[in-house]
Amino acid sequence: MKRRKVANVLGLAVLSVVQERPMHPYEMAAVLKQRGKDADMPIKWGSLYTVVANLEKHGFVEAVESVKDGGRPERTVYRITPAGREEFEDWVRELVGTVDREPPRFKAGLSMIGVLGPDQAISRLRERLEQLEQRAAAHRAALDQLRPLMPRLFLVEVEYDLAMTEAEARWVRGFLEELTTGALPGLDAWRRYHETGEFPDDLGEFVER
């Protein structure tokens, strides 16, 4: 991934709304929350003003006016600059066209799953599968509700979430079947290791390779 002057993904979110029209930070947050962007990317709202200031510092947005609404503090309205529009488009191109090298947290857990023992692994994977099925159902319901109202272009991220959730659920379901039926190679050795704390020879030979 390219090293960016403003690397916080909230900067991408800010650029996405100010490229539509000038806004003050409070309005930016309101629009992003309304569109559910905090479900699409890891957003920390407390960093918003710092991120906007950094975007301004690097010439990606610029202040156009300050407005005062009643007794509220004065608010600065920002608009995107040509450099900001170029940065926004380049950032999106990179995200769409580049595979993320950072492995998911679930993969880290799977790499250490041997410490749990088969029974506990089955229990936790069943919990995960239930959560995945609930998430998939929520995505399907959202799509059913939104498809009559919005062009598909604005729903592709929900479709992606659904596809990835269903794919993970299928994998977890298949792995669970291997565990519960005893079809997983090395299952007995794994169980002995968990019960005795001694690494079985048949697994030890594999690790030594």
C-alpha positions, 0 to 999 in steps of 0.5 A: 500500500502506498504511503499517504500524507493522511493515512487515517481512513477517516480522511478518505471518508471525509474526502468522499463527502466534501467532494459532493459539496462544502461541509463543516466537520459536524455535517461531515460526521452526520452525513457519514453516519447516516450512510453507515460508513462506520460499518464500511471502514474503521472510523474513530469519530474523535479523530475527525477534527484532527483528520480534517486539519491534516487534510487542510495542512496537506492541501486536500481541503480548504476552508471557504467560510465560517458560519454561526448558527444561533448560540452554537460555536462558529463552524468552519466550512471546507471544500475539496481542492483539485489535489484532494480530488486527485488524492481521493480517486487515487486512494480508491483506485488503490483500495479496489485494485490492491489485495490487503496484506494484513491478515484477518484476526480470525486467521491468527486465531486459527493458527493457534487453535490447537491450544484449545482442544477439539471440544472447546474449538468446536464450541467456539466455532459454533458460536462464530458460525451462529454470529456469521449466520445472523450477520448474513441474515442482516445483510440480506434483509438490508439488501431486500429493503434497499434494492427498490430504493437505491441503484445497485452501484450504492449497494455493492459494499453490502453485497460484498459483505454478504458474499464474504460472510457467506463464504466464511460461514461455509468454510466454518461449517465444513471445518466443524463437520470434520471436527464433529465427525472425526474426519479431520486428520490428526484429530486424535493426536490433537485431543491427546495433546490437549489432555496430556500436555505432551506433544504426540509423536505423529504431530511432532514429526509434522512440526519438525518438517 
